[in-house]
Amino acid sequence: MKRILIQFRARLDDQLRPQGLTTAQMQVLFTVRTLPGSSGAQIARACYITPQTTQMLLKHLEKSGFIVRGKDPVNDRILTARITATGEELAEAVEKKSRALQQELWQGITDSELGSLNTLLERCLGNLGGSFDEAAVQ
């Protein structure tokens, strides 16, 4: 599974590189899109990365005009992030590229086979005490 993920990410990075972006930056952008108004700490938890890494990625996204940051309305010491129209356009373009890559990945695999694989992986995750959470996957 890890080798597939590494290869997928490498291919996606190749597609993002001309725009000066990485999959890590896109993961943060998609999280900001899904959880508008989130703090850096909330984004870090959702992306399973350190707060320091999150801040670095957020600064790049802000500098590039893909997000805006502002003070939290309740606690002005907390910076929140929201996606911009430019960021939304980028997210949509990347989703399109990602879908094409996913289609390539699953080529020749039936829906039944994919369902069986999902069932097995969910069981493996359950064996380790975890649960499948759609929001955690994004």
VENVENQUI-V350731 format. One record per residue. RES is the residue in one small letter. NEAR is the number of other ideal C-beta (glycine too) atoms within 8 Angstrom. D_FIRST is the distance of its C-alpha to the first C-alpha in Angstrom with 2 decimals. Layout:
res: {RES,RES}
near: {NEAR,NEAR}
d_first: {D_FIRST,D_FIRST}
This chain:
res: {m,k,r,i,l,i,q,f,r,a,r,l,d,d,q,l,r,p,q,g,l,t,t,a,q,m,q,v,l,f,t,v,r,t,l,p,g,s,s,g,a,q,i,a,r,a,c,y,i,t,p,q,t,t,q,m,l,l,k,h,l,e,k,s,g,f,i,v,r,g,k,d,p,v,n,d,r,i,l,t,a,r,i,t,a,t,g,e,e,l,a,e,a,v,e,k,k,s,r,a,l,q,q,e,l,w,q,g,i,t,d,s,e,l,g,s,l,n,t,l,l,e,r,c,l,g,n,l,g,g,s,f,d,e,a,a,v,q}
near: {5,5,6,8,8,8,8,10,9,8,9,13,10,7,9,13,9,5,6,5,8,8,9,9,12,13,9,14,15,10,13,17,11,9,10,9,7,12,10,12,8,9,16,12,7,12,10,4,8,6,8,6,10,15,9,8,12,15,8,9,15,12,6,7,7,11,13,7,9,7,8,12,3,4,5,5,5,9,9,11,17,11,12,10,5,8,15,10,8,12,13,8,8,10,8,8,10,9,8,8,12,8,8,7,8,8,6,3,6,5,5,6,8,10,8,8,8,8,8,8,9,9,8,8,10,9,6,6,4,6,5,6,6,6,7,6,5,7}
d_first: {0.00,3.77,5.49,5.22,6.27,8.67,10.03,10.58,12.25,14.23,15.51,16.48,18.13,20.03,21.34,22.36,23.94,27.21,27.78,27.31,24.29,20.79,17.79,18.78,22.23,21.11,19.09,22.40,24.43,22.59,23.07,26.74,27.03,25.71,27.70,30.85,33.12,30.50,31.22,29.16,28.34,27.14,24.95,23.52,22.65,21.08,18.89,18.16,20.06,23.46,26.66,27.75,24.78,25.30,28.98,28.35,26.08,28.62,31.48,29.98,29.37,32.90,34.47,32.91,34.39,31.21,32.03,35.24,35.70,38.57,39.97,39.02,42.04,42.23,41.48,42.44,40.65,37.25,35.95,34.10,32.21,32.50,31.20,33.91,34.66,33.36,30.11,29.86,30.47,27.73,25.24,26.25,25.93,22.43,21.42,22.93,21.02,17.71,18.62,19.45,16.16,14.40,16.91,16.07,12.33,13.45,16.47,17.59,15.59,18.18,18.49,18.85,15.59,13.80,15.91,15.04,11.27,12.23,14.69,12.54,10.07,13.38,14.88,12.37,12.96,16.61,16.70,16.02,18.73,16.96,17.51,16.00,17.94,17.99,19.80,17.25,14.62,17.11}
